């Protein structure tokens, strides 16, 4: 067999296996749980005119985890 034939057979088999595979997904959370208040502020705090905003969806993930490994960039908040 030629190299082209072997590669063609491999591609066809890989594509057919990928199409035949089924992904089973079971949600472990809800939209309301993901978008609700997850801050330390009280739910009843409505915010203030001086810049203290009302509670909302705030990620607890470190911003540094979004940078590439070994990054020495400074992050200001």
Contact map, one row per residue, 1 for C-alpha under 8 A:
11101100000000000000000000000000000000000000000000000000000000000000000000000
11111100000000000000000000000000000000000000000000000000000000000000000000000
11111110000000000000000000000000000000000000000000000000000000000000000000000
01111111000000000000000000000000000000000000000000000000000000000000000000000
11111111100000000000000000000000000000000000000000000000000000000000000000000
11111111110000000000000000000000000000000000000000000000000000000000000000000
00111111111000000000000000000000000000000000000000000000000000000000000000000
00011111111100000000000000000000000000000000000000000000000000000000000000000
00001111111110000000000000000000000000000000000000000000000000000000000000000
00000111111111000000000000000000000000000000000000000000000000000000000000000
00000011111111100000000000000000000000000000000000000000000000000000000000000
00000001111111110000000000000000000000000000000000000000000000000000000000000
00000000111111111000000000000000000000000000000000000000000000000000000000000
00000000011111111100000000000000000000000000000000000000000000000000000000000
00000000001111111110000000000000000000000000000000000000000000000000000000000
00000000000111111111000000000000000000000000000000000000000000000000000000000
00000000000011111111100000000000000000000000000000000000000000000000000000000
00000000000001111111100000000000000000000000000000000000000000000000000000000
00000000000000111111110000000000000000000000000000000000000000000000000000000
00000000000000011111110000000000000000000000000000000000000000000000000000000
00000000000000001111111000000000000000000000000000000000000000000000000000000
00000000000000000011111100000000000000000000000000000000000000000000000000000
00000000000000000000111110000000000000000000000000000000000000000000000000000
00000000000000000000011111000000000000000000000000000000000000000000000000000
00000000000000000000001111100000000000000000000000000000000000000000000000000
00000000000000000000000111110000000000000000000000000000000000000000000000000
00000000000000000000000011111100000000000000000000000000000000000000000000000
00000000000000000000000001111100000000000000000000000000000000000000000000000
00000000000000000000000000111110110000000000000000000000000000000000000000000
00000000000000000000000000111111110000000000000000000000000000000000000000000
00000000000000000000000000001111111000000000000000000000000000000000000000000
00000000000000000000000000000111111100000000000000000000000000000000000000000
00000000000000000000000000001111111100000000000000000000000000000000000000000
00000000000000000000000000001111111100000000000000000000100000000000000000000
00000000000000000000000000000011111110000000000000000001100000000000000000000
00000000000000000000000000000001111111000000000000000001100000000000000000000
00000000000000000000000000000000001111100010000000000011110000000000000000000
00000000000000000000000000000000000111110000000000000011111000000000000000000
00000000000000000000000000000000000011111000000000000011110000000000000000000
00000000000000000000000000000000000001111100000000000000000000000000000000000
00000000000000000000000000000000000000111110100000000010000000000000000000000
00000000000000000000000000000000000000011111100000000010000000000000000000000
00000000000000000000000000000000000010001111110000000010000000000000000000000
00000000000000000000000000000000000000000111110000000000000000000000000000000
00000000000000000000000000000000000000001111111000000110000000000000000000000
00000000000000000000000000000000000000000011111100001110000000000000000000000
00000000000000000000000000000000000000000000111110111110000000000000000000000
00000000000000000000000000000000000000000000011111111100000000000000000000000
00000000000000000000000000000000000000000000001111110000000000000000000000000
00000000000000000000000000000000000000000000000111110000000000000000000000000
00000000000000000000000000000000000000000000001111111000000000000000000000000
00000000000000000000000000000000000000000000001111111100000000000000000000000
00000000000000000000000000000000000000000000011100111110000000000000000000000
00000000000000000000000000000000000000000000111100011111000000000000000000000
00000000000000000000000000000000000011101110111000001111100000000000000000000
00000000000000000000000000000000001111100000000000000111110000000000000000000
00000000000000000000000000000000011111100000000000000011111000000000000000000
00000000000000000000000000000000000011100000000000000001111100000000000000000
00000000000000000000000000000000000001000000000000000000111110000000000000000
00000000000000000000000000000000000000000000000000000000011111000000000000000
00000000000000000000000000000000000000000000000000000000001111101000000000000
00000000000000000000000000000000000000000000000000000000000111111100000000000
00000000000000000000000000000000000000000000000000000000000011111110000000100
00000000000000000000000000000000000000000000000000000000000001111110000000100
00000000000000000000000000000000000000000000000000000000000011111111000000000
00000000000000000000000000000000000000000000000000000000000001111111000000000
00000000000000000000000000000000000000000000000000000000000000111111101000000
00000000000000000000000000000000000000000000000000000000000000001111111000000
00000000000000000000000000000000000000000000000000000000000000000011111000000
00000000000000000000000000000000000000000000000000000000000000000001111100000
00000000000000000000000000000000000000000000000000000000000000000011111110000
00000000000000000000000000000000000000000000000000000000000000000000011111000
00000000000000000000000000000000000000000000000000000000000000000000001111100
00000000000000000000000000000000000000000000000000000000000000000000000111110
00000000000000000000000000000000000000000000000000000000000000110000000011111
00000000000000000000000000000000000000000000000000000000000000000000000001111
00000000000000000000000000000000000000000000000000000000000000000000000000111
